């Protein structure tokens, strides 16, 4: 398994410091900060790692917390059946008095809510199966459990590590994506307000990084189409 040290070595070589960041143009701490930002951004933008989270639906409760481990909600399911993402203006046009009606949820929205929350609509007219967990939010990862008629959200997964050292093993990112993490770190370092700033090289590094995100996003879409 690759470690952060492997990315650090490549970055140093491309900055013409093969022995490490010893010229004081950048520090190891700055590299690690950029690396943490890039890993999270890459997972978020490419969707290369997904988290499935199921939590109990409560009678009449329409708003639910999304766990920190999910960077965003890309799909939502109730009882294993997908529900449609909409906006509040669309709900106003679709369902009369949707704020007060209770039924089987068929839609969800995120606009107009606090961060890391979704609202399912109509509000559920039943109580789901109790889900254990250390919470909050209380729930389980990795399955839909359709017979329980609960709420399942699927979205890009936050990396398990957020505090990196050079010896940290990189998880949650495919090995074939590691080269793009290097370009992402270089992009940030070369656009920083320091003596390393180099707009031409930064533009190239940014283009390579965005290329990686596009490639992985396209590959995931192809997998989904093949699965259908």
Residue, then its C-alpha position, 0 to 999 in steps of 0.5 A: x500500500x502507498x503511503x503519504x511519503x510516496x506522494x511527498x517524494x514525487x512532489x519534492x522531485x517535481x519541485x527540484x528538491x529530491x532530498x525533501x523540502x529543504x530550501x524553505x520555499x515550502x515546509x513538510x507541514x504545508x505539504x501535509x495540509x495541502x495533501x489532506x485538502x486534495x484527498x478530500x476534494x478528489x473523493x468529493x469530486x470524483x465519487x471514487x469512494x461511496x458511503x451507504x448509510x441507513x437510519x431509522x425513519x420516525x413517524x411524522x419526522x421529515x428532517x434527518x441528519x447526514x453523517x459526517x462520513x458522507x461528504x454529500x448525498x447523491x441518492x436517497x432510498x426509502x425501503x430500498x426504493x429510490x426517491x427523487x431529489x427536488x427543490x422546494x419550488x418544485x415541491x410547491x408545484x408538485x404537492x399541495x400542502x406538502x409540509x403538512x401531509x403524511x404518506x410514504x416518502x417519494x422525494x427529498x430535498x436539501x435546499x433551505x435546510x441546515x448543512x448536513x440535513x435532508x428532508x423527505x417528503x411527504x413526512x412518513x406516516x409510519x415508524x421504521x425499524x429501530x437501527x442501532x448505532x453509536x450516533x448521532x445520527x444513529x444508523x448502520x453503514x454498508x447496506x440498504x436493508x429494504x425490509x426495514x423501510x428506513x432511509x438510506x443515503x448514498x454519497x461520496x465518502x470522507x477519507x478515513x484519515x484527516x490528520x496525515x503524517x508521511x508514514x500514513x497509509x493512503x486509503x479510500x483512493x484507488x492506486x491508479x488515482x495516486x498520480x492525480x493526488x500528486x498533481x493536486x498538491x502541486x497545483x496548490x503549492x504552485x498557486x500559493x502566496x510564496x516563492x514557489x508561485x508559478x502560474x504556468x506550471x500551476x495551470x498544467x498541474x491543475x489541468x492534470x488534476x482535473x483530468x483525473x477527476x473527470x476520468x474517475x467520474x466517467x468510469x463510475x458512470x460507466x459502471x452504473x450504466x453497465x449495472x443497469 
